[in-house]
Amino acid sequence: MKSFRLVGAATAIGLATTLLGASGAFAQTKWDLPAAYPASNFHSENLVLFANDVDRLSGGKLKITVHSGASLFKAPEIKRAVQGNQAQIGEILISNFSNENALFGVDVLPFVATSFDAAMKLHLAAKPALEKLLASQGMRLLYTVPWPPQGLYAKKALDSASDLKGVKFRSYNPATAKIAEMFGAQPVSIQAAELSQALATGVVESYISSGSTGYDTKTFEHLKYFYDTQAWIPKNAIIVNQKAFEALDKPTQDALLKAGAEAEVRGWKISREKTGWYLDQLKANGMNVLAPSAKMSAEFKKVGDVLLEEWLQKTGAEGKSIMDAYRK
């Protein structure tokens, strides 16, 4: 009888341990974070650091898996995936969605904000409106990280942007498509994950992007000129499904917000630091890195004035309020 009681007690203890273990497992929440850029890109590396911080700060209660290189969703699909809770969190290029709402295009207005300090000022001016817009769609803005300033890649030397007439020009958002059309180029919609192949097959002969994109895609193997126009500084945003956020307990929410705030500071710092490094890498790989001619700069400025006016018409009082706050 004593032996039976010991066995029974041992069984009860084992069952309790199993239940506690199962309870602990169920207490852990797992999120997927789709991203469009290569694992070696600084944005993706920052996302991995962010996910590690969330794991640490939450005591392992929230695990985030980063899916880089558009391996889970393609770039244009990520926002909808987060909105529909197919992915609880995701990284998007904000301006990809300016056709949906012009406010998403605030950071790709040519020559409005061309330095990191100006880009941060514009970000802070636009942030309340972007947060409100995303909240209306069931999401929250967690943090943003900028790309280096945008320049013009070309197959041949250019005296002016009008030399792009007839050239197959990669567009990645409505603004770049509009710019291509205004210069008489042929816009071709190509996302970052497809750019290397598009260059290799001649589908793309020119495009506007950062030194980071040129380095990641080895553009120097196909195009030989980069004009450092510093036209604008676009941003990636990390967005979270609001219901998924609300399902977390308060300490885990706080851990997520803290990790996000740290990732934003770190990401802006890295982007600043790597801007010159990327241009050095383009030069080291045989690319001509040049300042734009006065004529090219004047053409871009003219295009920028047109796009800003169109943006203000589309965004109305809200857009005017953002620009007024930015220009203070």
N, C-alpha and C positions, 0 to 999 in steps of 0.2 A: 504494500500500500504506500509506504514511504517513497519507494522507487517511482511509482506511478505519479505521485504528487510532484516529485522532482522533474520528471519528464514533462508533465503538464505545465509546470512553472517555466521550464526552459522554452517550451513551445510558445507559451504566452508572451514571453520576453522577445522571442524571435519575431513573432507576429507584430508586436508593438514596434519593434525596430524597423520592420519592413514598411509598416504603415507610415512611420515617421519619415522614412526615406522617400516613400512615394509622395508624402505631403511636401517634403522639401523639393522634390523634382517638379511638382506641379506649381510650386511657388516661384520657380524660375520662368521668366518670360523670354521668348526668343523672337527677335525681329530680323527681317531682311532689309538690307539697304542697297538698292540697285544704283549704280553709277555708270556714266557713259565713257569714262576715260581710262587709259591703261593703268595697270597696277603700279607701274613705275612713275606715273605722273604725280607731281607734288600734291594735287588735290586728293588723289586716291590714297596716297601715303598719309595725308592728314586725316582722312576718314578712318583709316585703320587705327591711328593713334587715338582718335575720338572714341572709337568703339572699345578700345582697351581701357580708356579712362572711365567710360560708362560702366564697364564690368567691374573695375576696381572701386569706384565711388558708390556703386549700388550693392557692393558686397556679393557680386555674382548673381544678383536677382534679375538683371536685365542683360541678355547676351545679344549683341548685334553682329550679324554676319554681313560683311561688305562684299558685294558682287560687282567688281570693276569691269571695264571694257565692254559695257553693254551686254554682258553675259546673261543677265536675267530679263531685262527689258531694254529696248532701244531708247536712245535719248528722248525722242518725242513722246514715248509711251510712259515715261517714269512718273510724270505728274498725275496722269489719270490713274496709274496703278496705286499711288499713295492715296489719292482721293477716294478710290474704291476699296481701300484697305487690302488690296492684293499684296502690297508691300506696306509696312507700317511707317517706314521712313525712307527718304530717297534724296538724291542730289540731282538738281536740275540747273541748266543754264537758263536764267530767268528770262532772257530776251527771246528764247525759243517760242514763247507763248504770247508774244505781243500782238499776233493776229486775233487771239482770243480776247485780249484786253490790252489797250495801248499802254496802260500803266506798267506792264511787264517789260516794256521797251525803254524805260527811263535811262538805263545805264549804257545804251548803245547809240545815243544821240551824238553824232560826230562833233568833236571839239567843244563839247559842253564841259566835260570833266576829263582832263588828260593827265593829271598827276594823281598819285595815290592819296595825297591829302585832299584834293578836290573830290576824288571818287568817294572817300569816306564821308565828306560833307554832304555830297549828293545822296549817298546811302541813308544817312541819318534824316535828311529832309524827306525822303520818299518812304522810309521804313513804316511809319504809321499807316499810310495808305495801302502799302503792300500787305501788311499784317491784316488789315481790315478786309481786303479783297480775298486773301487766302482763307481767312476765318469764315467768310460767306460761302466758301466752297468746302468747308469741313476740314481745313488744315491749319496748321500753325507754322510760322516761320521760326526756325530754330537758330540758324546763323548763316552768314554769307562769307565767301572768300573770293577775292578778285583774281582775274587773270592778269598777266603783265599787259602793258599797253599794246594796242593793235597796230600792226604794220601791214604793208602790201607786199605779197610775194608775186613774182613775175618770172616768166620764162626768158624774157629779153629786157634789155635796158629801156627804161621809160623816161621820156622828158616830161610827160604830163599824164594825168589819169585818162585823158581822152585817147591816149595811145592804146587803151584797152578795148577799143571798138572792135567788135566781132570775136573777142577772146572768150573762151569757155571759162567762166568765173564761178567758183564755188560759193554758194550761199548757205548759211547755216541758220538764218533767221530772216524775218521779213525785212529788217533794215538792210542787211547785206544784199538781199535780192533787189531792193529798191536802188541801192547804190550802183549795182551792176547795170541795171536798166538805164540809169541816168548817165552812165559813162558809155553806153552803147555796147556793153559786153553782154554775153549770153549767160544768164544765171542758171546754175545747175545745183539743185538741192542735194547736198552731201553732208552727212554727219561725220563727226570726228573718227568714229570707229571704221568708216569706209574710205577715209581720205587717202590713205597710202595706196590702196588699189586703184582709186580714181586717178591719182597722179601717174601711177605706173602704166595705166592703159590709155592715158591721154584724154580722159573724160574731163579732167580739170587742168587748166593751164595757168591759172592765177587765182589768188584768194586773199582775203584780209583775215588775219588772226594774229596771235601772239607768237613770240619767239619759242614759247613752250610747245605750241602745236607743231611748229616747223621742226623742232628737235625731235619730238615724240614720233612724228610720222616720217622722219628722214627726208623731208622735202628737198633738202640739198642734193639728193640724188637725181632730182628731176627738174627743179627750178633753181636758177643761179642768182636771183636778185631779191633782196629784201629791203624795202624802203621803210625806214623807221618813222612813220607818220605820227605815231602816238595818237591815233584818231579817237579812241575811247578806251575805257577800262571796264569790260563786262564782268559780271559776277555770277558765280554759282551759288545756289541757295540750298540749304538742307531743310527739307520740309517734313512735317510729321502729321500723320492722320490724327485728328483731334480726339476721336473716340478711343483710339489705341492709347493715346496719351492719358486720357481720363481714366482708363482702366488700370493704370499703374497706381501703386500706393504713393502717398505724398513723399516719403524719403526717396523713392526711385525717381519720381518726377524731378525732385530737386537735384538728384545726381545727374540726370539727363541734361537739365538746364545748365548746371555748372560745367559739365564736360563740353557742352555746346559753346558756352561763353569762352572757355579756354581755347577751343579749336578755332574760333573766330580770330582771336588775338594772334594765335600761332600762324594761322593761314595767311593773314594779311602781312605778317612779318616775313614769312617765307617767300611770298609772291614778290615783295619788294626786293628781297635779297637775291632772288634767282633771275630777275629781269636781265641784269647785265651778263650773268653767267650764260644764259640761253643765247644771247647775241654773240658772245665769245665762241660758243660751240658751233653756231652757224658759220662764223668766219673760219674756224679751224677746219671745218668740213668743206671749204671751198666756195662758200656763198659770199657774194658781194653784199655787205651790209652798208647801206647808204642813207644819207639824209635826203628827204624829198626836195625836189626843186621848188623854187618860189611859186612857179606856175602850178605844180601839183598841189602844194599846200593851199593855194588860193582856190583851186577847184574843189578840194575837199571841204574847205570852209563854206563855199557856196552851197554845196550839197547839204552840209550840216545845218545851215540856216533854213533851207527848205524843209528838211526832215523835222527840225524843231518846231517850225510853224505848223506843220501837219499834226505833230504830236500834241501840241497845245490845243488845236481845234478838236481833236478826238477826245482829249481828257478833260477839257472844259475847266471849270473852277478848281477842280482837284489838281490838275496839272499845273495851273497857274500858281496855286498855293505852294506846290512843291518847288517850283522854280523861284518863287519869291523868297522862300525859306533858304534855298541853296545860295541865292545871290546876296543875302544879307551880310 
